[in-house]
């Protein structure tokens, strides 16, 4: 939703004036209680026939407007005695009123685009001073544009305004500032390859891409069998696991495989949930017919070891199932502490580690089951699931063939068709992992964002691979994400669970080069900076 998506023009059509009246009502009746409500939900300005309306349109929808009028008396003439005393002599004034931008577009450059078109219009008409009644909620923003306050506040309680003006010289300076801003935006958006902060697909090392492009070979060939053994060995080295199976599928499928294996334990379990993916484990368990209880907390709220131990004492579950990194927030569970409790209380531990393997050090040596994927932290293409298991596993007739971990274990992880392209890319990704560099980069990014006075969910105990930004109230996370996408920066924001909370995420997963990351962070800052200021215009 970049600048090129919007059209700025003078309103001329009847359908545009109808939308202007609707936006006028929404802003100056519903949001700023300046006029009485009516059944038509339209507000026709008292100077409507004299106004020139500068509008911003997205397709056929008006999303922002400013009204300009040069005929005296101005509305400020009716609010202040002897208005001319306050403005410079020899001025050719106009009055700017009814500034409004729809809420979902207040985080974009719509406001700046309207102002740029306003500057152009006023200079064309020969006006060298513009008056405005600026809402007290946005005085800092108006001053930054160049408006000078004068006199005392006007209006009634709940709808107070500051009389202000801007001169021709300030207009021209603003025009230059806007032009620099637009040039910078165009530079970021035009001809720039996108940089991904998605949790999948993730940026890929060139060696990974080259390996994927090699010619395919049979999954029954000696060379493929040998390569898969090398991958299994590398995965076990990375995680200290005893066994690792590589399967064709997603993290969702590996969790279904884990659920089938937990079913064989014949006992009640405990599932931990404080985010989207913990609740998905509950769904996996329910669909698989497992018997379990839960510890559920608010998103990102700590589930402590004492909470878990209390449940272990209360009903002695046979197993605990948890995510390691809760991707929806970046929350990290204390895996070492939970494992110690399961040993003490003779329970088994099953872990969804899809967003932690390859990002932080893990130790699965004593973990009953753990699941992961080829994408995300490991940095290969999506399409392969990984199941780590502590003990030897044998096939079981009650488990569907494709979900039977034992069948994979007995067949060297090749009971069915495999993709040599995906496994070759996975092997290269494992060889190019650099968790230390990515952790350091994450610290730099977090510190940079905090300097912007933007709220980040969680603290340093959260995963370095997931940074969750809370978008200010009144600003749409979808619009922020769309605008970043237009400028070549791919944030994670389109999942329902993020949209519902008005969050965007940066997933520092895969092959992240510091220079590209910091350039993309600068783009994000350029998008977020107006969002912090323009919350009610």
N, C-alpha and C positions, 0 to 999 in steps of 0.2 A: 504494500500500500504506500508506495513512494510518492514523491511530489508529482510525478508524471501522471498519477492516477486521478488528480484533482484538476478541475477547471475553475479559473477565477474570472468573473465577468460582471458586467452591470446587468441587473435584473430587468427584463423587458417583457416577459411572457406572463399571461394570466396565471398559469399553473405555478410559476415561480413566486408570484405575489401571494398566492394561497399558502404555499409552503412557508413563506416568510412570516405570515400571520400566525401560522401554527408554531413555528420556532419562537416567535416573539412571545406567544402565550406560555409555552413551556418554560422559557427562561424567566420572564418578568411577572408571571403569575404563580407558577408552580415552584420554581427554585428561589427566586427573589420576590418575596410577597409584596409587589408594588401596585398591583391592580386586583380587582375583584374577579373571582372565577365566573365562568359562564358555561352554558351547556354546549356551545359550539366548539369550545376549546380553541378559539382563535382570538387574537388581540390585534386590532387594527390601530396603528400608531396615529396619534392626533395630528401629526404632520405628514401622514402617509403620502398625500398628493404632492408634497414638496420634496420628499426624500429622494435621494439617489441611493439605491441599495447595491452595494458590492457584495457579491455572494461567492461562496465556494461550493462547487458541485462535485459529487462522485456519481458518475453516470447521470441519472435523472433526479437524484436526491440532493437537496440543499442541506449541507452539513455545517455551514457557518455563514455569518453575515455581519456587515457593518452598514449603518445608514449615515449618509452625509447630507447636510443641508446648509445653505448659505443665507437664507432669508431671515431677517430680523423681524420680530424678536425671537431669540433663541430660547430654548427651554431654561437655560441658565439665567436669562434676563428675568424670568419669572421667579427664580429662586434667590437671586442676589440683587440688591439695590445697586444701581450704577455699575454694571458689569465692566464698562469701558475703563474704569479707574484701574482695574487690575491687569489689563492687557497693554502691550506696548503700543505707542502711538504709530499711526500710519499702517496699522495692520489691515490686511484683507482677510478677515476671519471666515471660517466655516465651523460648523458644529458636527462632531462625530458622536453618534448615539447607537444604541441597540446592538452593541457588540455581543455576539453570541456564537458559540461553537458547540455542537452536539457533544454530549458527554463522552461517547466512545471515541471521539476524534480529538479530544483535548490533549492527548499525549503526542500528537503528530505536529507537523509544521503547517497545519491549516491556518493557525493564527498568524504566523509569520507571512504566509502567502497572502492573506487578506490585507495585512498591513502594507505589504509591498505594493499590492494593487491600489490601495488607498493613497499611498505616497504618489504613485504615478498619476492618479486621477486629480489629486489636489494641485500638483504642479502644472498639469495640463490646463486647469481652470484658473490658474493664477492666484490661488489662495496661498498666503504665506504664514498663516497661523490657524491651527485647529484646536478647538475647545472640546473638552470631554468631561463627563461626570464619571470618574473612575470608581468602581466598586472598591471599598476599603479592603476587600479580600485579596486584591491584586495590585496594591500600590507599589510594591517592590518591582513588579513586572513593568508597570507603566513608566516608572522612573528609569528603568534600564533602557526602555525604548527611547526616552528623551523627554517625556512629559514633565512639566514643572507645576507643582501644586500651588494653589493660591486660595485665599479666603478660607473660610471655615467649612466644616462638613455640612452637607445639605441632605434632605430626605428625612424619612421617619425611621424610628427604631426598627432594626431588622432589615432595613434597606437604605443604608447610609452610603453617601458618595462624596468623593473629594473632587472639587472643581480643579481642573488642570488644563494646561495648554502646551502645545509644541509649536516651534517656529519653523519657518521655511528652511533655515540653516540646519536645524536639528533633523528636519525631514530628509534633507539631502544626505546628512551623515548616516541616518538610519538606512537610507537606500543603499549606500555603500556597504554598510554592515550586512544588510540582507543579501546583497549580491555576493559578498564573500561567503556568507552562510550557504547560499544556494550552490556556489561553485564547489565548496567543500563537500556538500551532499552529493553533487553530481560526480565528483572525483571518486567518492567512495562507492557509488552505485554503478558507474559506467565502466564496462570492460574489466571488471574485477571478478576473479574466480571466487566462488563461495568458500567460506571456511565454516566447518561444521563443529558445533558444540552439542550435537545430538548424542544420545546414548546409543544410537544405532540407526543407520550405519555410521561408523566412525571414520575419521581420516586414516588413510592407509599408508604405510611405509612403501616407498617405490619398489623395494624387493618383494613385498607382499603382492603388489599388483603384477609384477613380472612373473612371479610363481603361478599366479592364477591364470595368466594368459598362455601358459605352456599347453601343449597338446595333451588331451585326456588319455589316460591309460586304464586298463581293466582293473577292477577292484580285486580280481582273482590272481593278478600277476604277482610274481615274486617281488618285483621292485615296489609295488604298492604295499604289500604285506610288510616288507621291511621298513618302509617309510612310516607306516602307521605304528609299528613298534617303537620307532624312534620318537614319534610324537607322544605316545603314551609314557615313555620314559621321561621325556622333557616335562610333561605335565605333572608327573609324580615328583620330579625334582623341584619344580616350582612351588608345589603345595605341600610337600612332605607326605603326600598320600601314599597308601600301600598299593592301590590299584586305580586305574583310570580307564573308562570306556568312552569312546568317541562314537557318537550316533548322528545320523542324519535327522535334523529337526531343530527345534527351538528350545529356549529355556522353559517354556510352558510344557513342552513334551517331557523334558527331563524331570520336571516336578510331578507330572503324572506317573512317570516311572518310579519315582521315589515313593509316591503314595501307595502304589501297588506293593512295593517292598515292605513299607510300614504295616500294611494290612496283615502281613504274615507274622507279625509280632504278637498278634492276638491279645491286645490290651488297650486300655484307654490312653490317649495321648494328651499333650498340652501344646497349643499353638500360640505364638506371641504375635501381636499385631498392633502397630502404631503408625500405619501408613498403607498406601494402596496395595503394596505387594505382600505385606503381611496378611491383609484381608483376602488377597487372591489365594494364599495358602489355605485359608479357611475354606474357600470355595473348592479348591482341589480336593481337600479332605472330605468335604461333604459329598461331592460327586463320586468319590471313590468308596463311599460307605464306611469311612473310618469313624471310630468312636473317640471323641475328644472333648476337652474343655479349652477355654481360651483365657488369656490375659489380654485385654483390649484397652488401649489408651488413645488419647488425642494424637493427631498427627505430629510427630517429632517429639512427643513427650516421652521422657525416660521410662523404660521398663527396667527396674533395678534388679540386681541379683537377689535382694531380699524379697522382692515381689515373686520372683521365680521360686526361690527356696520355700516360701510360704505355701505355694501350690504343690511343690514336691512333698512337703510334709503332710498336707491336707488329704491328698488322694493318691499319692504314689503312682504317677503316670509311668507307663512303659517307655514312652518316648517324648521328646520335645522337638518341635519343628519351628524353625525361625528363619527369616532372612538374615543375612549378615549385614549387608548395606541396604537400607530401605531407600530405594532409588527415588521415591517420590519426595523425599526430604533431604537425603544424604546422611540420615542418622545411622550410626554404626553401633551394633550390639557388641557387648563385651563377650566375644566368642570364647576366649580363654577362661573367663570366669564361669560362663554357662557350662562349658565342658567339664570343669572341675566339679560343679554341682551335680551334673548327671552321673559322674563317676561315683560321687559320694552316695547318691541315692539310687544307684543301680538302674539308671534310665539310659536310653540311647539318644544320641543327638543327630538330627538331620538338618542340614543347612542349605538354604538357597543362597549361593554365593555368586550369582550371575553378575552382580555389579561390584564385586570386590576382588575376584581373582584377576591378577595382572595390574591392580591398582594399589593394593596394600599387601604386605606380607601375610600369608596365612599358613596355618599348620593343621592339616587334616589327618595326621597320623592316627589319632584316636577317635576321629569323627566317624560315626556309623555310615552316614551317607552325606554327600555334598554335591550340588549341581551347579553347572556353569555353562557358558556358551563360548563360541569362537569369536564373536564380535566383542563389543563393549571393551572391557579393560585389556583383554589379550590383544585386540587390535587387528583381527583378521575379518574376513567377510562373514556376515551372518549366514546361518544355515547348518551349523554343526552344534550339537549339544554335547555336554561332557558330564559324565557321572563318576564321581570318586567314591570308592567304597573301601572300608577298612578290612573286611573279611572276604574270603573267597565266597562267591555267590554262584549258586547253581540254578538252572532253569526250573520253573514251577508251572505245572499245568493249569493252574487257576488264573494265571496272568496272561493277558493278550500278548501274542507273539512280539509285536512291535514295541511293547512296553516292558518286556521281560529282561531285566538287567543280566540275569543269569545266562540268557541266550547269547548276549553280546560277549560276556566274559568267557564263555565256553568256545566261542568262535573267533577269538582274538579281535573282537570289536567289528567283525565283518560277517555278520550273519545274513545281511541283505546288501543291496546295491549301495555303493559309496561313490562320492565324487572326488576324483583325484585332484581336481582343480581346487576344491575347497580345502582338502587336507594339505596340499602343497602350500597354499597360502597360510594355513594355520602353522605349519612348521616354520616358515619364514618369520611370522609374527612372534612366535615364541623366542626365536633367536634375536629379535630386535627389541625386546622389552627393556624399558628403562624406568622402573618405578621411582627411583631416586630423583631423576630429573623432572618427572611429572609432578611429584609431590612438591618440589621446590617451586615449580611454575605455578602450581595451585596456590601456594602461599602468597606469591607475588600478585596474582589475580585478586585474591581475597582482600589483600591490603589495599590494592588500587581501588576496588569497588567501595570499600568502607570509607575511603577518603571522599567519596562523592556524597556522603551522608545518605546512603541507600541502605535499607534494611536487608540483611542476609539472614536466612533461617539457620539457626544452629550456631555452634562455636567451633573451636579448633578440634574438638573431639569428633566432629562429623567427618565424613569421607572427603579426602582431597579430590576425588573424582567427580563429585557432584556439588555444585554451588547453586543454591536456590535463592532467588531474589524476590522479595515481596514488593510488588508494584504499588505505588502510593494510591490511596483511596481516591476514587473519581477518575482514575486513569485505567484504560483497558489493557490488560496483558496481551490480548490478541492483537491489538493495534501495534503495541510495542514489537511483538514478534513479527508481525507482517512487515513493518517498516524495516526492521533489521534484515529480514529475508530479502527485501527489495535492494538492500545495500550489500548483499552478499554475505551476511552473517546469519547462520542457521542456529537459532536457539531452540531449546525444547520448550514448547508452550501449547501445543495443539491437543494434547491429551485432555480429556474431560476433567480429570482430577486436578490438573494445573489450572485450567480455565476457571473452574469453579472457585478456586482460591485466589485467583488473580496473581499467580506466580509465573515466573519464567525461570528456566534452568540453563546453566552452562555445565555440560558434561565434559570434563577434561579426560577423555578416554581416547585410546588409539594413538596415532602418530601426531602429536601436537608440537609444532615448532614454535619456539618462544616468539620469534619475530612476527610470525603470522598471527599468533594468539594476541599479542599486545596491539597490533594494528586493528584487529577485530574488536578488542576491548575499547579502543578509541572510538570506533563506530558506535558501539553500544552506548558509550558516554554521550555522544552527540544526539542519540535518540532519546536517552533518558533525561538529559538536562532540561529540555523544554517541558517534559512531562512533570518534572518537579515543580516548575513554575506555573504551568498552565493547567490548573485544576478546576478553575471556575471562570472561564471566559467564553 
